[in-house]
């Protein structure tokens, strides 16, 4: 465990200094501020627009950074040859992968916390703050962990560009999986079974999205949130296990 934490600490220090984080943070804050401007143009809907756009900006930029950095972590280690030095020590490959995951997760958690704090202060200034928003932000945090795990998994067998493409594709598909169910109803029996299999296997990120409920005051239960959170954690663990198994069999 100490080796994993040491690797996580090194990864955190390496990624927290990445200039991409600063750029992403500035863009995210600009998008949140844009929500305030757009909100003033819609009479009676300003607070809802600010909340909706703010949550969307936090999610998008956090996920984008998770994918961008996650898909390049292993490549940088191999390009600099540092991975050979680390693995030559008494460090197992699963410890290396878990260290990278935890380090990047810590970095993205700090980024999410900074954006959430700025977002919360803006809402307080607009008298629009609501604690219910934190339920969605917590699910966005779990979504970030899932995307980090997927990005690392893809980076174990694909180039950074392809791993990034796969990760973004799964992110987009994961938020539009209900379209597969609609397509399945219109497909032939064999194709229907294949489509439904994809629906069950691919990550359904719609489970981790309750923006409409928290922004527009729609009801949601604690049990619903717990099921969604459990789904995110289980899928994250699954992606990590697959990534570790592939990395363990990779030859350098």
Secondary structure as GFF3:
##gff-version 3
##sequence-region A 1 252
A	DSSP	alpha_helix	2	16	.	.	.	ID=ss1
A	DSSP	alpha_helix	19	40	.	.	.	ID=ss2
A	DSSP	alpha_helix	46	70	.	.	.	ID=ss3
A	DSSP	alpha_helix	73	79	.	.	.	ID=ss4
A	DSSP	alpha_helix	82	88	.	.	.	ID=ss5
A	DSSP	alpha_helix	93	125	.	.	.	ID=ss6
A	DSSP	alpha_helix	133	155	.	.	.	ID=ss7
A	DSSP	alpha_helix	160	174	.	.	.	ID=ss8
A	DSSP	alpha_helix	178	186	.	.	.	ID=ss9
A	DSSP	alpha_helix	189	201	.	.	.	ID=ss10
A	DSSP	three_ten_helix	205	208	.	.	.	ID=ss11
A	DSSP	alpha_helix	211	215	.	.	.	ID=ss12
A	DSSP	alpha_helix	222	248	.	.	.	ID=ss13
###
